[in-house]
Amino acid sequence: QVQLVESGGGLVQAGDSLRLSCAASGRTFSSHSMGWFRQAPGNEREFVAAISRQGVVTHYTDSARGRFTISRDNAKNTVYLQMNNLKPEDTGVYYCAADPSMRLYSTRVNEYDYWGQGTQVTVSS
C-alpha cells in the first residue's frame, strides 16, 4: 500500500533552516491529505502541520505558524516542510503521515493511516 519516506533532517543551530521531504509510493497520493508530526524521546507524538489533498488548505500548530510552511507537489508524490528560524524546542523525530479519508485535514495521530519512519531534527542553542 502507501509507503512514506522522510528525508532532510539534521543537526543545526538555533535560527537556521531545514527543508524536510516526504516521498510517497503509489498513484493515489493526491487522494490523501498529509500531515507532519514530531516526537521527542519520552513524549507524545504531536501535530505540526497538515495540508489538504490539492494543497489549497493548510493548518499549523501555534508554535509552527509563521515559521514553518507545509506544501506538496502531487506530480512528484512529495510533501515538504520548510522550517525557518528553528528553535531548540523544535528538536525531535519528524514523521509524515497520510490520511485517505475525505477529511480536509486532521491534527490527530489516530486519524492517519500511514506513517513514515521519521527523520531526526536536532537544534542546538
Number of C-alpha atoms within 10 A of each C-alpha: 7 16 15 23 18 23 18 16 18 14 13 18 14 17 14 14 17 18 16 22 22 24 18 22 14 10 11 13 24 18 16 23 26 33 30 27 22 22 18 16 9 6 9 10 17 17 21 24 26 29 24 23 23 16 17 10 14 18 19 20 14 10 11 17 12 11 14 20 19 24 21 22 14 17 9 11 17 20 26 22 23 15 20 17 14 23 18 15 13 21 20 21 18 27 26 30 28 26 24 19 14 11 12 17 24 21 19 12 17 9 15 20 13 17 21 20 14 22 21 18 21 20 19 15 11
